[in-house]
Amino acid sequence: MHTLNIGILAHVDAGKTSLTERLLFDHGAIDRLGSVDAGDTRTDDGLIERQRGITIRSAVAALTVGGTQINLIDTPGHSDFIAEVERALEVLDGAVLLLSAVEGVQAQTRVLMRTLRRLRLPTLVFVNKIDRAGARSTDLLADIRRRLTPYAAALTDVTGLGTPGARVAARPAGDGPLAEALAEVDADVLTALVDGPEPTPDDLRRALAARTADGSFHPVFFGSALGGQGVAELVDGLVRLVPPAPARGGTPRGMVFAVRPGPGGERTAYLRLYAGEVTPRQRLTFRRREADGHTTEVAGRANGLAVIGRDGPLTAGNIAALTGVAGIRVGDRLGDPPSEGAQRFAPPTLRTVARARRPEQAAPLRAALLALADQDPLLHARPAASGATALLLYGEVQMEVLAATLAQDFGIEADFEPGRVRFLERPRGVGEAAAEMPWHLGSRLWATVGLRVEPGPRGSGGVFAYDTELGALPRAFHQAVEDSVHAGMLDGLSGAPVTDYRVTLIRSGFSSVMSTAGDFRTLTPVVLRRALESAGTRLYEPYHAFETEVPLDALAPVTAQLAQCGAEFSGTSGGSSCWVITGEVPARRVREVELRLPGLTHGEGVWWSRPSGDRELRP
């Protein structure tokens, strides 16, 4: 039996979780259909997910179709959790992209298809809710070709569209529109249509499988997750058109794409294996690439190894829930270390501060947030003044979900400040400072510290180095200096975090009788600040890459609004039925554009944006 790992992706409320329930029920994996409204679905097993009716974390469930096991990975649909989606894509063999037959192509749908096409991941499109009033088929298929992918064709037809009696039937294998659509991406089909003889149904089936497998063509299926119409045709398409990953032997290689906390703080990690085999109780070493470029190793024994959908060891192509490796995080890799080109996610840019409503819960709140951040590298948390905790997030919904998690999982009620866009500082030049012992700072400090601050390569984060003899200080004093430097760089000259820096210890000294690590922890921030002031810093603000599709008559007012918000344009295309404008805009102005766009476009404008780096703040 071979395995397919299939991701289900869509705009929020398109029906991802409902489709997962239907697939599991129809193939005997569950004995009754769960409901998002009732909060009893299989994959949304978190209490918050059930209450809110949205998927927050990737979940895995398995079903069997003949000789194929399909692992369904139901991913979040809300834009605040797009990083969660992208992390899951790396472990997939194929994807199902859902659209609503009523709402049609939406902004988040386009974001997802853009990523799927870039990865050339085999993707089937499922048009859901054909039994709802207002459902569309022919004109929606035209929208799919115009706004999602030009290389698509329907493999099913619908009768009774928009009524409870809607039904689906497969189109014949020799379908003329399918042949014409395939001719745009398959040279053999094009040659047969032009020069003859016309392609046979078998020719079209082979071309359809090949072009779907290489991600250049996207079959479209119509149906209803709630009613079950068209789901059998979709499953048949998955089995026929999505090739399983090749089974590879050798050293185990895999990636952790989701982590869930358990009772007592133990973590369950979902591991996709690409090569080799993992057995229970086997000792494993995971590697991760940190922000500053160095690789960290996390080792442990697979005390628990539950392979999804089957018994026995974890083999290549399959997924297992793994326990026993302390400190494991999303993105950790088994086997080879992450390459320099491994996928990295733009850090969140929304900064907020969380405070406990009850003063006695300030310390537990901080501990809970730091524990959650330790599980997920895309959640950034650090202590702030007066017992508060500073956080970096992707959006307001993520903030609401985090507040609910704290209340339900930790019993802590917390308030969050309104989110603000986070700026960054980078060193402008080179600066040095030093302090000789004994140094008076309220009390006498028995420490000598000299530091040099200089710019580091873009994207390097923070690097600490030594220009002194390594044995010149006891290890505890060295560690105190290094920890204090990185902590001190969290607040630069303007109060923003400093990044892409290199700090070198250029002078050190201690008294074997009087010095303590506390002396170095107290003195280092003072010296660091003086060196940073000598070097100077530049302030940078985050930017978003954007794409907006607007009606023909809205081009002028939309570009004027974007220019007023500081946008820099990279292209304008279209002009026949709409305009597509691309560029970059300061992250702090994105919300303003989003709010103004509907009024400028009579409600027809579509906006897409995501973090794209930062630029020096203009005067």
N, C-alpha and C positions, 0 to 999 in steps of 0.2 A: 504493500500500500504506500502510495506517495502522498506528500502533503503540499497543500497550497496555503500560504499565509496571505489572507485577503483583507485589505483595509476598507472600511466603509466610511466615506467622507461626504460631507454636505454642509450647506448653510444650516444654521440653527433652525429647528422645527421642520426640516424637510422630511424627517421620518427615519433617521438612521437606526435608532434604537428599536423602533417598531419593525423595521425590516430584519434586524438581527433576531428579534423574538420570533418572527414568522419563519425564518430559515431554520432556526433551532427546533421549533414546534413541528414543522412539516417533515423534518427528517428524524424525529424521535428523540432528540437530545433533551427536550423538556416535555412534560406531560400536559402543560396548559400554557396558553398565551399570556404573557405579562402585559401590563398596560402602563404607559408613561403617566397617564392621568391618575391611575390608581397607585402608582409608586411601587409596583411589584415586578419590575423587569429584572432579567437575569444579569445583564452587564452593568447596569447602573446600580451597583450593590452598596454604594455609600449612602448614608442617610441623607446627606445634603443633596446628592444627585437625585434621589427619589423625591425629595421635597420640592426642589426647584425645577424638576423635569428637564434637566440638561445633563449632558455627559461632560465630565470635567477631566477624568483621567482615562487613558487608553485601557480597555478591558479586552480579555481574550476568552472566547468560547469556541467549542469544536463541534462539528457535525460530520457525518460520513455519507458520501454519495458513491455507491458502487465501490470501486477500488481506490477512491480518493478521500482523504481527510482534509476538510477545509477548516482552518483556524480563522475565525472571524475576529477582527480587531476593530471594535467600535470606538471611533475617535471623537474628540470634542468638535463641536461645530461653531462655538462662539469665538469671535476673533481674538478675545483676550487669551485664549488657550491655543493660538496657532502654533506656538513653539512645541506644545504637546503633540500636535498633529505631525509636525515635521520630523520630530524624533522618531515617531512610529513608522514613517515612510521608508526609512532605511532598512527595516526588517521585512518589508512586504515583497511578495512575488507578483502581486497585482492589486488592483483597487476597483471598487464600485463607487462611482460618483453619483450621488442622488440629486435630483431636481424635483421640485413640486410642479405638477402639471398645471396648477393654478397660479402660483407665484412666479414660476419660470426661472430664468437665469438671474441670480442675484449676485451682489458684489463679492460675497465670500466664496460663492461658487467659482467665480472667475479667478480668484486668488488661488484656490485649490487646483483648478485645472492648469493654471500657469505653472505651478510647481510640479504637477504630475507630468506635464509635457516636457519640462526641463529635464526631469529625471528619466524620461522615456519609459515610464512604468506602464505596463499593460493595464489599460483602464476601460471598463465597461460603464456606460452611462445608463442609469435606471431612472425613468421618469415616473415618479410616484403620484398617488392620489388621483388616478384617472377616473375614479368614481365620485369625485367631488364636483359640485356645481362650479362652473367656470373653468373646468379643465380644458386644456388645449393640446393638440397633437401636431398638425401640419405646420402651423405658423411657429409653434414652439421648436420644432425641428429646424426650421429656418433660423431661429434665434440661436440655437446651439451652434449651427455652422458659422453664424456671423460673429457671435460674441465669445464662444468657448473654443471651438476647433473647427476649421473648415473641412476636416477629413472625418466625416461621420455619416452613418446611414442607419436607418431603422431596420431592425431584424424582426420586428413584430408589428402587427396592425391592431387597431382598437375599434370595436363596435360599441355603440351605446355610450360614447364618451360623455362624461359629466353627469352620469346617472348611476344609481346603485346597481343597475344591470350591466354595467360596462364589462366587456369581455375582451380577451387578448387571444390572437392567433398568430402562429409563426408565419413569416413570409416564405415563399418558395426559395429554394437554394439558388435558382437561376434568375433571381430578381434583377430586372434591368437597372433600376436606380442604384442597387448595390454595386453592380458591375461598373457603372459610370463613376461612382464615388471611389471605388478601389483603383480605377484607372489613374486617378490623380496621384497615387502613392506607389503603385505597382507597375513596373515597366512591362512585364509580361502580359498583364491584363490590358494595358493600353495598346500594345502591339496587336493583341488578338482582336480588339474592338475595331482598330483602324484597318489592319491588313487581312483579318480573318485567319482561320475560321473563328467564329465567335467562341468565347470561353464557355466551357461546359460547367454544370453545377459543381462538379468535383474540382475544376480549376478554381472557381470562385471560393469554394470552401478552403482550399489550400492557401490561396492568397489572403483570405480573411484571417486565417489563423496566423500566418507569417507576419502580416502587417499589424495585427493586434499585439502579437508577442513582442515586436520591436518598438511598440509605443507610438507608431506613426498613424494608426487608424483607430477610431473609437466607435464600436458598435453601440447602438441605442436600443434599449428595451423599454416597453411601456408596461405599467402594472399598478398594483395597489398592495402595499405592505399589510394593511389592515384586513382587506378582503382576500388577499392571497392570489389575485389575478396576476398573471405574468411572472410570478416568482419562479415557477418551474422552468420557464424558458431562460430566465436569468441564470439559474444554477447550471443548466445545460451549457450555456455560453461560457461560464467560468471554467467548467471542466474541460470543454473543447478548445478554448481559445487562450487560456492563460497557462503557460508552461511552468512546471515546478522547477525550483532551483536545483541544479545538479548536486548529487550527493558526493561529497568529497571526504576522503579519509585524511589521515595524518594527524598533526597536532590540533587539539581543539581550538577553534576560533569562533568567537561570537560577540554579541553586543547586548547590553542591558538597555531596554527601551522603556521600562516602567518600574517603579518601586512603590510598594505600599507598606505602610507601617502596620505592625501587629501588636497584640497585647504584650506588655513588658518591654516595648521598644524594639523588638526584633523586626527586621525588614524582610519582606518578600520581594525578590527581584525577578522580573520576567526576562529570561535570557533566550535570545534567538541564536541558534548554533548554525554556523556556516560550513564548518568542516570538523572532522573528527568525531569524538564521542565523549560524553560525560556520564559517570556512574555515581550512584549515591556514595557518600563519604569520601569522594575524591577531593584531594587538595587542589585548589584553583588559585591562580594569580590573575587579578584584573589590573588593567592599566588605564590611566586617564591623563590627558594632556591639560595642564593647568593654564590659566590665563597668561602667565609669564613665559610659557613655552616649555617648561620642564615637565617630565613625566613622573607621576606618582603611582606607586604600586599598592594594591589592597589585596591581601591574601586571606584565605580561610578555607574551611572544609564544608563541602556540600552536605550538611546534616540532613536537609530536606530537599528532595528533588522530585517534584510532581510534574511529569511530562503531560502536556495538554492533550487530552483525547486518547491516550494510550498508556500501556504499562511498559516497564523496562527502562533501559538507559536512554539518555537524551542523544539522539543522532542528528546528523547534519540535515538541515531543512526544517527541524521541529523547534518548538518552544516549550520551556519548562518554567515552573514557579520554583525558585531557588531560595532556600533559607540557610543561614549559618555563616554568612560572610559579613562580619561587622563592618560598618562604614561604607558599604557598597552604594553607588549612586547611579542615577540615570546617565547613560552615555559611556559608562565604563566598558572596556573591551577586554575580552578573554583572548589570550594568545598574543598576537603581534600588537605592539603599541600603536596608538593612533598616529596616522601619517600627518605630515605638515599640512596636507590639503584636506584633512578630515573636516566634515561639516561643522561649522561653528554658527552659533545663533547670536544675532545682535542682542546685546543686553537690554533689559527693560529700562525705560527712560522715565517712568512715572515714580516720583519719590513721595512717600508719605511717612508719617510717624504714628505708631500705635501706642496707646496708653491704656492701662488697666483702669476700669471704672472704680474698682476697690483698691486702695493703696496697698493692702497686704498681698494683692495678686501681681504686683509689678514684677517681682523676681520670677514667679512661675510663668508670666506672660513672656518675658524675655527668653526664658529657657525653652518654652514651647516653640516660639518663632525661630530661634536658632536651631532647634532640632529639625523643624520642617525644612529650613533652608539647607541643612546638612544633607537631607535626603535628595533635594532637588537643586542642582546647580543653577537653575534659571530663576530661583527665588533668592534674592539677596537681602540679608538681614544683618544688622550690627547694632550694638548698644548705642543709645543716645542719652542726652542729659536727663536728669531727674527721673531715672528709672524707666524712661521710654525706650522704644526700639524703632530704629529707622529701617524702612523697607524700600526695595525697588520692585515695581510691578509693571505689568503690561496694560492694565486698564482697570476701570472702576468695578466691573463685574468680578474680576479676580479678587479685588479688595473685599467685596461683599461675601464671596465664597470663603475667603480666609477668615473673616469675622465669624461666620457660621461654624467653620471648622474648630476655631478656638473655643466657641461656646459649647459645642456638642461633644468634641473629643477630649477637651481639656478642662471643661467647666469654667472657662475664663471669659468674662464679658469685657470687650475691648472697644475703644473708640479710635477712629482713624481720622487724621487730619485730611482736609481736601488735598488731592494729589497735585503735585507740582512737577514740572519737567526738570530733570536733573542736568546740571551743567558739569563740565569737567575742566580741570586745569592741567597744563603740561609745562614742564620747566622751559624757560626761554633761553637760558644759557647755563654756564657753569658757576657754581658758588661754593665756597668753603667756609667753615667755621670750626672753632675748637674751644674747649674749656679744660683747664688743668686743675687737678686736685691740689688742695682741698677747695672745693667750690661752694660758695655760700648761697643757698637758695632757701631762706627761711631757717635752714639748719645746714650743718657742714656735710657736704657730699664727698666721699672718698672715691672719686672716679675721674679718669681723664678720657675724654671722648673728642675725636676730630672727625668730621664728616665732609665729604664732597658730594654735591648734588649736580647732576647733569641730565640732559635729555636722553631717553632711550629710544630704540626703534619703535615706529608706530605699531601698535598692537602688542607690544611686549609686556604691558602691565607695569608691575613694579619689580625691580631686581635689586638685591642687596649683595654687595661684594666686599672683599677684603684687600686692602693694600698694606696690611700689617702682617707680621709673622703670626701664623695660626695659633701657636702655643703661647702667644704673648698674654692672653687673657684666659682664665678658666672658662670652660664651655658654658657654664650657667651665665657668665657675664656677657659672653658673645651672644647668646640667645636673647638675653634681655635687651641688648642694643638692637638686634635685628627685629625683634617683635615690636619694639617701641618705634622704630623707623616706619614700619608698615602701618602701624596704628596711627602714627602722627600724620601720614600722608592721606588719611581719610578726610582731613580738613585742611585745605590749602590756604593761600593768602586771602582768597575771597570767600572762604568757607566751603567751596566745592571740593570734591575729592581730586587728588592728583594722580595721574596715570602716566604710563610710558616714561618712567623715570629710572635712573640708575643711581643708587646711593652707595658710596664706598667709604668704609671705615679706614681713615688715613692716619689716625693717631689713637693710641689707647694706653692706659696705665691703671694700676690698682695698688692698693695696700693689702698685703697678705694678712694683716691684722685687723684693719678697720673696714675694708670695702665689703659691700653686700650687693646682691643683684638689684635690690631696690634703689641703691645709689645710681646705678646705670639706667634703670627705668625712669627715674626722675630727671636725670640730667640730659639724656638723649633727646627728648622732645625740644628742650631749650636750644640745644646746638643745631638740631635739624631745622628749627624755625629760622634761625639766623642764616644758615646756609641757603635755605630756600629763598629768603628775602634777598640774599646776595645774587642768587641765580635769576630771580624773577620768574614769573609765570605768565602764560597766556590762557585766556578763558575760552572754552569751546562749548558750543551748544549742539545738541543732537538734531539731526535732519531725518526726514522721511522721504523715500522715493515714492512718487505718486503716479497714478494713471487715472484720468477721469474721462468718461465718455459723456458727451453733451449733445443736445440737439443742434441743428445747423444754425438756428438763430440765436443760440446762447453763447457762441464762441467769444464774442467781444466782451460781454459782461463777466464771463467766467475768467477769462485770462486777465482782465483788469483786477478782479478780486484776488486772484492768485498773486499777481504782481504786487498788489498792496500788502499782501501777507509775506512778502519776501521770497517768493518762489523763483527758482531759476529753471527755465524751460529747456528740455532736451529734444523735444519733437512735437509736431502736430501733424496728424495724418487723418485720412478719411476724406470727408467732404461730400460724399454722395448721399448718405443717409444720416450721418452724424460725424462729429469730430472727436478724435481721441488725442488728448493732451497729456504729455509725460514730462516729468521733471523732478525736482527736489524742493522741499519746503521745510522751514524750521518746524520742529516737532511741536513747539509751543503754539503754533498757529494752525495746526491740523484741525483741532476741534472747531475753530472758528470757520474754517472752510467747509467742514462737514455740515455745520448748521446753516450756512448761507446757500449752499449748493441747491437744495430743493427749490428755494424761492427764485433763484436765477435761471432755473431750467424747467420751470413748471412741473416740478416733481419727477422729471424724466432723467436727471443726471445720475450717473453711477460713479462712485468714488472708491478707489483702492489705494492704500498706502501701507508702508511698513518701515521700521527703522533701517537706516542705510548709512550709519556712521555719523560723524560730526564735523563741524567746521568752526574756524575761529570766529568768535563773536564780533560782529561788526560794531564800530563805535556808534 
